[in-house]
């Protein structure tokens, strides 16, 4: 990779597995937007700064060139065009830091809600949300939305913090009990297969 400042992002995939995405990157079509043609070039090792083990992507900041938001939009358009836009999509989002995310969760005295929209993935951390993935397959769905909300004291029951701690300690962690759907959906989203949100109350004292 060239020396310079790189942005880090996470590729959120819809109806795309890692192999199909890598194929699209290495055989990117040319698309025309405005006065310019866009594609992905100079692929030398079939990764183009893409790290499938964490759905991560790194792209070089070019002063007065392709800005961060432009790269995200063009990348999405090029990958979509590789499949003729047929029920395939991907977005580049800011990279989530598991440690920072878990640390932020621990500052909440209790949760008030969870929500996530997720898509069928490849098996990264699959043992943690495999049951949810199987449910999506059994329903013949391409995506599913999970939302939990409560005003009861102590909020909804969740083991998300413990699960995140275990993942940080060991990426190959396998729980003895299958995580509940709400927790599984948040974990699947954190792996780059959707979008998730945790809401809670933080003590200010």
N, C-alpha and C positions, 0 to 999 in steps of 0.2 A: 504494500500500500504506500501511496505517496505520503510524505510528511505534511502535516497541516492540522487544522482543527476539524474534528469529525463530530457530526451529530450522531447520537445513538437513538434508535427507535425500535419498536416492536411491530412485526407484521401480523395484523389480525386477519385471518383467512376465513373465507366463506366458500364452502364446496371446493376447497383446495387442500391437498396434502403436501407434505414437504417435497416429495419427488416432482409433483406437477409444477409447484412453484419454482423449483430449481430449473426444471426444463424450460419454463417460460422466461426465466432470467437469462439463461444461456442461449436461447433461440428467440430473443425478443423481436417482435415485429416493429416496423416503422409506422408511427402515427403522425398525423398532421394536425397541429393546433395553432390557429392563427397563421402567422407567416413562417412558422418554423416546423421542421420535422424532428421528431423525438424518438429515441430508441436507447437501448443499453448496449454499450460497446466495450471493447478491450477486456473481454472475459478471458482470464488466463488459468484459473484453477477451479472453475465451476462454482465459485462461491460469491464473487462480486461483493465481498464484505457482508455476506449473509451467513448467519450462524444458526443452522436448523435446530441444534440442541436446545436453544432457548427462544427460537423464532425472532432472533435479534438481527438488526441491520445497522451498518455503519456507513455514513455517506459524508464525503468531503465538503466542507464549506468553501465555496469559491467566491471571493470578494467580487462584487459587481457582476456576478454570474448567475448560477442557479441557486436561488434562496431555498431555505429549509422547507417552507410551505409549498413552493413550486415543485421541488423534488417529490414531496409526498403525493401531490396531485398527479404528476406525470408518471410516477412509478405505478400508481393505482391504475391509470389509464392504459399503460403499456401492458401490464399483466392481464388486464381485462381483455385487451385486444388480442392477446395470444390465444384466447379461447373464444374469440368472436363475441365476447360479452355474454356468453350463454350461461346464465345462472352462476357466474363465478365473480368473486370480488375480493379485494384485499385493501386494507388501510394501514398506513404507517402512523403509529402513535408514539408518544414519548415512552421511553423504556421505563418499566416499573422496577424499582429496587425492592426486592423481597424484604431486606432488613429494615429499610426505611418504612415500608408499608406495615410490617409487623410492629415496629416501634410505635408508629402512629396509632395502630389499633389498641395497643396497651395503654395509651393515654385516655381511652374512653372508659368511663365507669361502668357503662352498660350500653348495649346496642339497642337501637329502636327499629332497625329494618335492614334487609338485604335485598338487592335486586341484581339480576344478571341476564343478559341475552347471550347465548352461546351457540356455537356451531360444531358439528361433528369433527373431531380432530384426529391426528395420528397419535400414537400412544406415548406421549411425553407425560410423565407422572400419571399414566393411565390408571394405575392401581388406586389412586386417590379419588378418581371420579369415573371409574369404569362403569359403575352401575347406571350413572346418569347418561353416559354415552350409549349404553345398551338400550336404555329407555328411549332415547332419541331415535335409534335405529328401529326399535320395535314399532314405533309410531310412524315410521317412514317419513320423518320430518327432516327438514334441512336446518332448522333452528328452533330453539325453545327459549321462552322467557320465564324466569322464576322470580317471584316477588314475595317477600315476607315482611310484614309490618305489624307492630303491636304497641299498645300504650300501657300494657301491663308492667308492673314493677319488675325490674331486672331484665326486661327485654326478652327477645326470642332466645332459645337455647342454641348455643353454638360452640363448636370446638375449633373454630377457624384459627385462633391464636396458637393453640397447641399444635395444630397441623402445620401451620407456617413455621413454627419453631423447629419442628421435626424435619421439615424439608430443608431448612437452612443448615441444620446439623448434618443431614445426609440426603442428597438428592434422590437416592434409591429407597427412601423410607417407605415401608409398607405397613399400613395400620392394621391392627388386629380386627377392628370393626369397620364396616363400610361407612364412610362419611355420609351424613344426611344430605338430601338433595340441595338445600340452600348453601351449605358449605362447599359441596362438590362443584356447584355452579360458579362460585367465586374462585375456586382453585382453577377450574377450566379456563375462566376468563383471564386469570393471572398468567396462564401459560400461553396466551396469545390467541385463544380461540373464542373471543367474544369480548364483551364489555361488562364490567361489574361495578357495584357500588355498595359500600357499607356505611350506614348512618348510625350515629350514636351520640351519647351525652358525655361531655368532658367536664370533669370537676374543675372549677376555677380557683378553688381554695388550696 
